Amino acid sequence: MTDDLKNMTCEEFQAQMPELISTGADASEHPHVQNCDLCRALLADLETIAEAARQMFPVVDPPDHLWKQIESAIQEEDSAAEKR
């Protein structure tokens, strides 16, 4: 692989993209993306897709009482298992 990030190939950059994105790094700041229209467009498309997915499936924290119900159910199962 090329040591100079600016001169890496599209294939090399795209192979590193999942790891780069998963670290939370701003992939648009990567030297290769700054100089490659193809990878810049690919990254923009992926960001658009990810944003659309977040809007379709928003993360919602469950209500506090749900955790208490889960804990109670686990305790009841443990009690029933001990009686057997």
Wavefront OBJ file of the C-alpha trace (Angstrom):
o trace
v 0.000 0.000 0.000
v 1.139 3.525 -0.695
v 2.580 5.372 2.298
v 1.625 8.725 0.807
v -2.106 9.017 1.593
v -2.566 11.661 -1.071
v -1.285 9.338 -3.798
v -3.050 6.146 -2.761
v -5.248 4.455 -5.331
v -9.033 4.509 -5.200
v -8.961 0.787 -4.473
v -6.644 1.318 -1.493
v -8.755 4.156 -0.139
v -12.037 2.302 -0.595
v -10.588 -0.729 1.198
v -9.819 1.537 4.179
v -13.146 3.414 4.115
v -15.115 1.086 6.444
v -12.446 1.314 9.138
v -12.025 5.049 8.625
v -15.759 5.675 8.915
v -16.184 3.334 11.899
v -13.584 5.269 13.892
v -15.722 8.386 13.604
v -13.033 10.190 11.652
v -14.140 12.755 9.095
v -13.433 10.758 5.939
v -13.966 13.861 3.811
v -10.754 15.265 5.305
v -8.677 12.326 4.071
v -5.971 13.494 1.622
v -7.114 11.037 -1.058
v -10.686 12.338 -0.963
v -9.424 15.896 -1.263
v -7.858 15.000 -4.624
v -10.187 12.339 -6.040
v -13.556 13.291 -7.501
v -14.649 9.645 -7.741
v -14.037 8.810 -4.072
v -15.407 12.175 -2.935
v -18.644 11.429 -4.836
v -18.758 7.885 -3.427
v -18.311 9.195 0.107
v -21.045 11.810 -0.422
v -23.404 9.097 -1.694
v -22.653 6.891 1.318
v -23.265 9.790 3.702
v -26.600 10.510 1.992
v -27.616 6.860 2.305
v -26.568 6.742 5.979
v -28.534 9.900 6.781
v -31.629 8.523 5.037
v -31.306 5.289 7.039
v -31.014 7.248 10.311
v -34.200 9.121 9.455
v -36.054 5.921 8.558
v -34.949 4.111 11.713
v -34.325 6.688 14.425
v -32.753 5.500 17.650
v -35.235 5.840 20.457
v -34.312 5.129 24.051
v -36.822 2.845 25.747
v -38.745 4.280 28.698
v -37.266 3.737 32.160
v -40.156 1.538 33.295
v -39.291 -0.980 30.583
v -35.932 -1.734 32.205
v -37.710 -2.337 35.532
v -40.119 -4.748 33.818
v -37.212 -6.608 32.232
v -35.413 -6.825 35.566
v -38.571 -8.144 37.266
v -39.075 -10.758 34.558
v -35.475 -11.947 34.956
v -35.874 -12.173 38.728
v -39.100 -14.164 38.327
v -37.363 -16.578 35.953
v -34.463 -16.983 38.388
v -36.895 -17.686 41.238
v -38.797 -20.234 39.164
v -35.562 -21.932 38.136
v -34.423 -22.194 41.765
v -37.686 -23.918 42.742
v -37.205 -26.684 40.184
l 1 2 3 4 5 6 7 8 9 10 11 12 13 14 15 16 17 18 19 20 21 22 23 24 25 26 27 28 29 30 31 32 33 34 35 36 37 38 39 40 41 42 43 44 45 46 47 48 49 50 51 52 53 54 55 56 57 58 59 60 61 62 63 64 65 66 67 68 69 70 71 72 73 74 75 76 77 78 79 80 81 82 83 84
